[in-house]
Amino acid sequence: MARSSFAWGNVPSEGTLHIELPNLKRPCTAVAATLKLTGCSKSQVPTMGSLPSEIDLFQSTKFTHLVIGGGTAGLVVAARLAENKDVVVGVLEAGSAAFDEPGIKVPGRFCETLETEYDWQFATVPQPGFNGRSLPWPRGKVLGGSSALNIMTWNRGCREDYDAWEELGNEGWGWDGLLPFFKKSERLHESDAKDQALNKTHFDREYHGHDGPIHTCYPSHHGMSHQHWHETLEKLDVPTNRSHFSGSNVGAWTTLTSVEPESRERSYSATAYYQPNAQRSNLVVLTGATVQEVLLEQDGDDWVAKGARYDYRGKEHRIHASGEVIISAGSVQSPQLLELSGIGNRQVLEDAGIEVKVENSAVGENLQDHL
């Protein structure tokens, strides 16, 4: 039987983190869908809308892996898994595919997508440090997630940040373990000697990738103040960091951007990881679906993830995976989905009327973000 596929999505959410989400009664998370029309060129992959059979195609597919969330990381995971022809990957994404949306494609128009259909439009609870004000908390509600909405600053943390993760017991998540993967994702377009001298667009080739899917480059234009910025900071004993991707970003440096330099278009998860793989017969994305919970089955004393229950156009559906269920719904909605599924702080779950399956008081706690 021939397979078809296309891409779109939609996902509401509510939660028990330090945020306010619409219609908060129970925690609730979403997902999305995309299917493929085999034989289509990449430019012909539908960008929005749906075909009558998309839900039937998704439901009839036998998945080995199910990825919840087709965002910044979810599409990476899905594309990498689909390189193995022995697996079949389903992706549930909440937002639409918006490859032709100028507010996403054109770097100079990035703010236009905030507080639109492509933004979850979350808000914090009133903050004591801001005199009781609530702050907007933009999150991407679109194929590609927040990588479709951000300001395209391409940066990397300090070595100590990642080593701290490993010291907490996460083997392989230190700087040395992660650096090869940082480089693998990147395709650096190097600045020339003239631009380096004028705009301080320095880099160390050893710490960058050169054939990855995400295009990075230095800005093609700089404001007048930029010419004096480095010199001014150096006079204040803040030296220019000529290799700010090598494990220390302390000092002054000119930032890279995730922009394809020839087209001058945003390079993000949907264009870098989904589009080049959209014709794979073992990768199916469904948008417009709202995941209500991860389906857990008890196996002795353990609970095992077997699939997801989701809402699609007002109807409830269940989809199963023979292998793994991977939650990649973002820093807000991933813990929210765990809570919806009965994994989290007992008090939070009981207050929301959710059966406690796995008690873990760390779920939904200790999140920090800059707004």
N, C-alpha and C positions, 0 to 999 in steps of 0.2 A: 504494500500500500504506500502511495506517495505521501510524503510529509509536507506540510505547509507551515509557514511561520511568519509572524509580523510582530510589531512591538508597540505597546502603549501602557497606561497604568493609572492607578488612583488608590490612595490609602489614608484613611483617617486614623487618629490615635488619641488615646488618653492615658494618663499614667499616675504613678504615685511618687515620682521623683519631685525635686523642688521646682516644679513647673506647673503651669495651668494649661490643660488641654481641653478642647471642646467636648461638651456633653460628658463630663467626667462622672461616671457611675462605677464602672469597672475599668481596670486598666484595659487597653485595647490597642492592638497594633495592626499594621497593614502590610500588604504585599502587592505584587504586580505581575503582569503577564505579557509575554511576547512570543509569537510563533513565527515560523519562517516559510516563505514561498520558495521552495527549491527551484533554482534556475533563474532567480532574480539577480540582477547585479546589485552591488552594495547601495548604489544610488537609488535603486528601486525599492529598497526595504521600506515599507510603509512607516510613516512617522507618527501618525496619530489616528485615532478612530478604532474601528474593529471590524472584523468580518463575522458573519453569522455563526461560523463554525469554530471560532477560536477557542471557546471554552470546551467544546467537545474534543478538539484536537489535544488540548492540554490534558484533559481528564482521561483520555484514552491512552496516553503515553505511559509506558512503564519506566519509571525513573529509578536510577540507582542512588542519585544524590539530589537533594532539594535545597536550594539556596533561598533563604528568605531575605529579600531586600536586594534590588538591582542598583545599588548605589556605588559610591566610591570604591569600596572594597569588595562588595558582592559580585560585581561584574568581573573583577580580577580573578576571584576564586573560581567563578563559573567558567571563564575562558580557559584558565589553566587546567581545570579538571577535564574539560572537553577535549583537551589535547590527547587524552587517553580514549581511544576508540571503543574500549570495553565498558565505558561508563556512559550513562545518559543523564544529563543535568537539566533540571527544571529550575527556573528562576521566577519567583513571585515578586513583582515590583509594584509599588503603590502609585507612582506618578506616570505621566505619559512620556513617550519618546518625543523629544522636541529638537531634533537635529537641525531644523531650519529656523528655529527661533532666534532672531537677531540679538535679543537680550542675553542669550547664552553664547551664541557664536562669536559676536563682535566684542572683543575685550573692553573697549571703551564704553560699552552699554551695560556692564554687569549689574549695576544697581537697579536696573529696570525690572529685574525678575523678583526682587524682594517684595513681599506682601502681595504676591500674585498667586495664580493657580499652581505655580512651580515651587511654592514655599509653604511649608507646614504652618508658618505664622505662629509658632509657639511664643510664649511669654513667660518670664520668671514670675514667681510670687513676689509681692512687695519686698524690696530690699532695704533693710535698716540702714545700710551704709549710703543709700541714695535717698534718704529722707522719705522712705516708704514707697518710692516709685517702682513700678514694674518695668522691666526692660524687654524689648523684642528679642526673640531668640530664633533667627532664621535657620531653617533646615530644609535641604533639598527634597522636594516632592516631585521627582522627575527621574527618568532613566539616567543614571549617572550620579544621582544623589547630590550632595552638597558640592561635589567637584564641578557641577554645572552652574553653581551659584556663587562660588567664592571669588576672591579678587585675583586669583591666579598667581599668588605669591608662592614660589617653589623654594622651600626651605627645609632645614634638617636640624634636629635637636642636638644637644651636646652629648658626648660620649657618656658622661656621668648619668644623664637621664635614662638611657637605655640599660646601662650596667646595673642601675638600681632595680630595674624590672627583673633582671636575672638573679640578682642577690635575694630577691623575694621568693625565689624558687622556680622561676620560669626559664628553664634551661633553653639556650639558643636565642633568647630575646635580648641579649646584651649587644653592645656596639659591634663587636667582631662578628657575631652571628647574623646581625641584620644588615650590615653594610653590603654584602653581595646582592641582597634583594633590593636595597635602595638603588643600587647601580643598575640592576636588571630592568627596572621599570623606566629608566630614563634614556632619552636620546638628546644629549647636549649639542646645541649648535654654538660653536665657540665664537667669542668676540675676537676681532682682529687686534693687532698690537696698537693701532691708533686709538681704537675705542677704549682699550684697556688703560692707556695712558691718560686719555681725556676724562673718562667717566669712571675710572677705577673698577672696571668690569673684570676683576681678576678671578682666576679659577685654577685649580690643580687637577689636571686630567685624571690622575690616579683615583680620585674620589668621585668621579662622575661616570655614568653610563653613556654609551655612545651608539647603541643600536636597540634601545628599548622602545616601547610603544608611546610613552608620553614625551612629547617634544618640549624641550626647555630652551630658552634663549634669554639674553638680556634685552631690556626694552630698546626699541629703535630710536626713541626720543627721550630726552631728559629735560626737566625744567631748568630754568636759569639758576635757581638756588642750588641745584645739585653740584654745579661746578665748584661751589665754595664749601659744600657740606663736609667733605672729608678733611679738607685743610683746617676748617674751623674746629672740628672735633679733635683733630690731632693737637691743636694748640691748647685744648682742654685736657690733654693727656689721655685721650681716647684714640688709640692707634687704629689705622686701617688694617683689617683682617684680610689678607690676600688669599686665604684658603678656608673660607667659612663653612665648607662642607666636610672638612677633614676631622671633625670631632669636637671642635670648639667654634661657636658662633659669637664669641665675645669680641667686642670691638665694633668698628664701623665697617660696613660693607654695602655694596650695591646688590640688590636682590635679583635673582633669576625669576622668570615667569614661565608658566606652563602654557606657552603660546607657540603655534607652528609658524615659523618666521616667514615662510613664503606666502601663505594665504592670510597670515595675521589673524588666525582664528584660534579660539580656545581649544586646547588639547586636554581632554578629560576622559573619565572612565568609559563613557558611552561610545565616544569616537575612537578611543585607543584600544579598548578591550572587547567591546561588543561588536561594533561595525565590521572589523576585519574578520570576525568569526561568525557572523550572522548566518552564513550559509552552511555551517556545520549541522549535520542531521541529528547530532546527539546533544544539541544545545537548544532549549526551548524556553522562551521568556514569555510570561503572561503578565500583563499589566491590568490595572483596574480591579484588583482583588484585594480585599482587606482580610488579613490573617487575624483570626480571633484567638488562636492558641496553637501551640505545638502539640500534636497528639502523642501522648506518652502511654506506654503499656508496661505493666509491672512484670518484672522477670525476677522472681525471688524477692530479695530485698532491694533490688534496683528498679529504677524507672528508665525505660529505653525510648528514645525519640523515634517515632515511626512515620510521621507525616505532619500535615497541617490542616486545620479547619479554617476555611476562609469564606468571606462573602464576596460574591461577584454579581453586580447589578441586582442587588436585593435578594439573591438566592444563596443559600449556604451550600458549600461544597467541601469535600474532603479529598485530599490527595496523599498518596503514600510513597515512600521511598524504601527500596530494599537495602540501601546502604546507610548513608548519613543524612541528617538534617542539619544544615549550617545556618545559624542565625547571624545575619549581617545587616541589621536594620538601623545601624547608627548608634551613637552613644546615648541617645535618649530612648529610642524605641526598642533596642535590643534587650535591655533590662526590663523594660515594660512588658515585652512579649514573654520573657521568662516568668514574670509575675502572673500574667494572664494564664500561663500554663501550669501554675501551681508551684513555681520555684521561686523562693524568696523569703523575706522576713515574715515569720508566722503572724505577727500582729497586723502587718499591712494586708496580708492576704485574707485573714479572717475578717478584718474590717470591710474588705471589698466583697466578701461572700464567696471567696475562691477556696476550693479544697487545697489544703497543703499537701503536696506530694514530696517535695524536697525542700527542707528548711535550710535556708542560707541567708543569714542576716546581712551579708555584704552586697546582695543584689540591690541595685538602685541607689547605692550610697557612694559618697566620696567623689562624685563627679565635679570637676572644675573646668570652667571654660572661660574664654575671654569674649565679652560682648561689646 
